[in-house]
């Protein structure tokens, strides 16, 4: 049994495969007492047009919705009551 894990880092692109791997990482975190950290990176649009700020806001809103969805799915499972994003 792995007992020296403090943090399990899970990069995601919100694809089906990434979403299928999350329960395994979450279960490993429960078994080892480690925290689970999810990461999503998006390339920042580089443009001097005023629409860039609007694009950034939309990306942040969408990613926040996706993280909330993942968090809620984990909270609905009895083992994963404590989730933060």
Secondary structure, DSSP 4 states (H G I P E B T S, - for coil): -----SEEEEE----HHHHHHHHHHHHHHHHHT-EEEEE---PPP--SSTHHHHHHHHHHHHHHHHHHHHHHHHHTSTT------
